[in-house]
Amino acid sequence: MIIGNSALIVIDMQKSGGMPVESSGIPTMSGFEERVKKIRKVVNVAKAHSIPVIYFAEVHRANYVDFGRELDGTEGIHCVEGAEDTQLDHRLIPDEFDYLIVKRRYSCFFGTDLEILLRGLKIETLILTGELTDVCVHYTFVDGHQRDYYVRVLTDCVGGSTMKRHEASLQAMKYLQQDALCSSTTLINKLSSIDFRLASKE
């Protein structure tokens, strides 16, 4: 499941995820509150195991100059600087030991310094959580895959624009890496088993 050093990526867990599309501009499947709680638990476990946590927020300039083709599809104006929906959910705020990267587009790799950070941390495995499964999570997965990272998606810690698109994207990611999908419980249990093996050797 985890090969080499790993990093937990928390993608766009912004207030827009808990808002109706009329307010946020982005359609989101139900279950945002439950995903927040599960991601918070995973963050706590990751930090306890010295796994770096990297938060992302999609933020667009107030004059809309960096939206590009994003508004050609279903999404409306969203995640503009200073807007309520752009803020990270208060339960998923990075602390002084975490990393926060602002992005203008979907992929966490596109136009950001993520790859420089991952190289500095000597990361081989990316653990993805956040929104949206079929957009930012999917694009980040593909870019990570093409850069030869092992990428794992916590299926109960991601949410799509609809359930149908969410499930289709998960299967598309599994097609690229057969071990890509797992639950947060599986990850936590795996880390706990590592603790047990280490304790047994002492």
N, C-alpha and C positions, 0 to 999 in steps of 0.2 A: 504493500500500500504506500509506504513512504520509503523512498530511495534517496540516500544521502541526506543532506540538510533540506528542511522544508520551510515554507513560509505560508502563513494564512493570509489570504487576500479577501478583504471585505469590500464588495463592490457596490457603491451607490446606495447604501442603506440610508436614504434621505427621507425626509418627511413626506415627500410625494408618494411614497409607497403605501402610505396609510390614508391617502386622500382620494376622493372620487375623481374620475377623469376630467370632469368639468372644472375642477380646481387645479389639478396638477398638469393636465395636458397629456398624461400618459395612462393608458389602460393597464390595470394590474389585477391579476387574479387574487382571490380572497386568501386570507391566512397570513397577512403581513405581521400582525401582532405575535403570532406563534413563531414565525420565522425569526423575528427580533430576539425573542427569548432563547431560542435554540442557538442562534449565532452568538449571543452573549455568553452562553454556557461554553461554547467551543472556544471563544476568545479567552475565557478564564483558564480553561484547560491548556490551551496553547501556551499562554504566558507562564503557566506553572511548569511547562516542559521547555522553557526558553526557546519556543518557536516564535520568530518574529511575526508581528501582525502589521499588515500594510493596508491602510484604509484608502479608499478612493471616493471622490465626489465628482459627479459631472456638473460643471458650472459653465454657463454661457454668459458672455458679456452682454451688458444691458442694451447695446445697440444691435444685437443679434448677428454681428458680423461673422461669428464663427460657427453658426448653425450648419452652413453648407447645405447638403442634400437631406439633412435629417428631417426636414418638414415636408418632404415629398411624399411620405407614407401616411400612416395613421396618426402619428404623434403630432400634438399641437405644441405651442410654445411651452417650454418647460425648463426648470433648473436654471433660471436667470439669476445673476448676482444680486444678492440682497433680498430675494423673494423667500417667503416662508417655506415653500416646498423644497427649496434648495438646501436647507440646513440638514445636517446629519441628525438622525434620530438621537434623542438625548441619552439613550441607553447604549449607544454605540459611538462614543466619542473617544478618539485616540488619546492616550496619556503621553507623558514625556518619553516613554521608552518605545512608543509605537511610531509608525511612519504614516504621513498623510500626503497623498498626491492628488492634485486637481487635474482633471482631464477635460478636454473640449469635445471629444468624440466618444464612440462606443468602446473600443478596445482600450484596456489599461496600458497597452504597449504603445499605442499610436500617439506620437507627439509628446511623450512623457519620458522621464528619466528612470522608469521602472527597471529596464534592463541593466542599467548601470548599478542600481541598488542591488539587484539580484546577484550580479557578479561579485559585488563587494561582500555580500553575505554568503557567497558560495552556495547558492541555492540550486537544488536539482529538482525538487518536487514542489509544485504549486497546489495549494488546497483552496478551492474557490467557493465562496459563499456570496449571496447578495442578489441584486436585481439588475436587469431582467434576464431570466434564463435564456430566452430566445434572442436577446439583443447583446447587452454588454457582457454578460457571462459567456455567451457563446462566442462572441468575437474575441474575447480575451483567451478563451480556451484554444481556439484555432491558432491565434498568434503564438501562444505558448507552445503548442504542439509543433508548429513549424520551426520554432527555435530549439527544439529537442528537449524541452522540459517534460518531465512526467507531470501530468495534470490530473488532479482528483476533484470531483465535484460532489459536494455534500448535498444530496438530493432533497433533503428536508430543510435545507438552509438556503434554497434558491426559489424564486418565484417568477413566473412568466407573465406576459401580457394577457394570456389566457391559459387555461389548463391544457388545451390541445396543443398550443405552440410550445408550452413548457415541456410536455412529454416528448414531442417531436424533436426538440433541441437536445434533450438528454440522450435520446437514441442516436442522434447524429454525432454527438460527442463520443458516445460509446463505440461507434463505428470507427472512429479514429484511434482510440486507445481502449482496448477491451477491459482494462481495469479502472476506467475513468470514474465510475459511479459507485458511491457508497453513502451510507447514512452517517449522521453525526454520532449516533450511538456506536456504530462500528468503529469509527475513528477513536472515540474516547476509550472504548474497550481495548483497542489495539495499544494505545499509549499506556493504559493501565497495566496491560500484560508485560510491556517493556519494563515498567517500574518493578513488577513482581520478579521478573527474571534477574534484574540488576540486584534487587534486595537478596535474592537467593544465593547470589555469588559472593556476597559480602560475609 
